[in-house]
């Protein structure tokens, strides 16, 4: 945002919603924490949820430090599930690497919580065949390691069991209803997962 340009409407709207302390406003995203901190981290009272719920900050948390690297420190974030055994990441990455090498246009994205085999830029038919085979392989290898395999329109993702946007919302709603039930809840999204 340039200093001489007005704030985008979506940011202004989020700021306005967060000004009323009776509101609990969250932005729930599949993006990594750095992206959320950079784009939304300076809105007071805004809850941030990164990597589909794996990392989150409540709306009433202390403001993030001005230093973007310090804002990523563990003391500023909660986890939906414990880190636990992460050996599945190495296994998932190694298997995805094999399929990536034989499927032109595919790349592997590594987040703190997940490993994703992206095939949106690959030949659609061949990539779909490869992705189904990869999905089956990963499901067999990871089923006893605390990880699950998710199929998207153009990706295969391995992530810890219990991490999803729906799980985060369910957790938050349970917490809200145990305190003081809300009068109104509004959820807006672009995704069924």
N, C-alpha and C positions, 0 to 999 in steps of 0.2 A: 504494500500500500504506500503510495506516495504521500508525503506530508501535506501537499496542497490538494489532494483529492478527498472527497468525503468517504467515510467508512462504508464498506459494502452493506447493503440492507440486511443480509443474513447476520452479520456480526452485530449490527446495531440492534436487531431484534433479540438476539441472544443476550446482549448486555441488558436490554430492557426487562426481559423475563427474569434474569438473575438479580436485578435490583430489588425485586419483591422477595423478601426472605421467606415468605410462605411457600414459594415455588422451589422445587428441587428439579433442576435442569441438568440433563446429561447429554453429551454427544457420544454416541456409541459407534465405533468405527473398526474396520478391519485393518486400518493403517497402523504403523508403528508409533510408539510414543513420541519420537522426535517430530514426526509430522504434526501430531496434535499439539504438542508444546509450541512449535513454531507458528502454527496458524491460529490456535485458540487459547493458548496457555496464559494469556494476559487478561482474560475475562474473569473478573472476580465472581466467585460463587458458582462457577460452571464446573460440573462434574465431567471428567474426561474418562473415556473407556477405550483402550487401545487393543489391537490384535484380537478382535472379536470377543472381548471380555476378559482376556487373560490378565491384563493390567487395568487398574482403575483408580480414580481419585474421586472421593465424594465431594459434593458441592460445598460442604462446610469445612473442607480441609484448608490448612494454612496456605496462603499464596505461594506459588512456585518461586524459587530464586530467579533473579534476572539472568544469571548465567545459564544458557541452554543446556550445558553439560551437567551442571549441578542439578538442574530440574529433572534429570533422568535418574538420579540416585535412588536406590531402593527405599529410603526413608520417606520419599514423597509419593510412593505408589503402594497399592495393595495388589494381591494376586487372588484370582478367583479360585485357583487350586494350588496346592503346594508344588514346588519344583519337582520333588521326588526323583525317581530314576529317569535320567534323560539319555540313557544309552540308545534308546530307540532313534534318536536324531541321527546318530552316526550310521545306523543300519539303513534308515530311510534315505539319507543322502547318498549312500553308496549305491543302493538299488536305483534310485532316480538318476544318478550319474550314468549308469549303464544305458538306461532308456533314453536319456538325453543325447548320448553319443550316437545313437542310431536313429534319431528323429530330428531332422534339420528344422531349425526355427524354435526349438524348445529351450527354456532356461530354467534354472533352479533358483528360487528365492528363499533365503534363510532369514527368518525372523527370530526373535528371542524365544517365542513359544511354538513355532511351527516351521516345517520345511514344505515348500510348495513347488510342484512341477507344473510350470506354466506352458500351455501349448497353444495359446491364442494366435501366435505368429507362424504356426506350422501348417503343413498340408492337412486340411480338415479330416479327410478320410483316414489317412495313415496315422495321424496323431490320435484319432479316436480309437483305432484298433490298439495302438501302443498303450494308450491311457487305460484301457480296460484291462489289458494284461498287467500293467504296472499296479493298478488298483488291487487286483487279485493277489499279486505277489506280496504287496505291502500288508494287506489285511491278514494274510497267513503269518507273516513274519512278526507283526507288531501286536497281535491280539493279546498276548500275555505280558506285554511290557508297559501297560498303562497308557497306550496311545491308540488313537482311532484314525481312520482314513476317511476323508470326506471328498466327494466328487462335486465339482462345480461345472459350470458350462464349458470352461476352457482351462481347468486346472484340476490337479489331484493334490490334496493337502493332507499331511500327517501332523497331528497335534495331540496334546494331552487329552485324555478322556475327561469329560466334564467341562470343557471350554467351548462356549458358543455364545452368540448374542442372546439367544433364548434363555440359556442358563443364567447369564448375568441379569437379565430382566426378571426372571423368576426369583432369583436371590434378592434383588432390590425390592420387588413387590412384597415379598415375605417380610423383609425388614421394615418397610414402610407401614404395612398393616399391623405389625406387632407394636409399633409406637403409637401413632395417631393416624387412623385411616384417612387417606386423602379424599377430598371432595371430587376431584377430577383428575384423570390421567389421560395424557395424549402421547401416543407413540407414532412417529412418522418414519418410514423407511423405504428403501428401494429394493429390498431383498427379502426372500422368504426364509433364508437361513439365519 
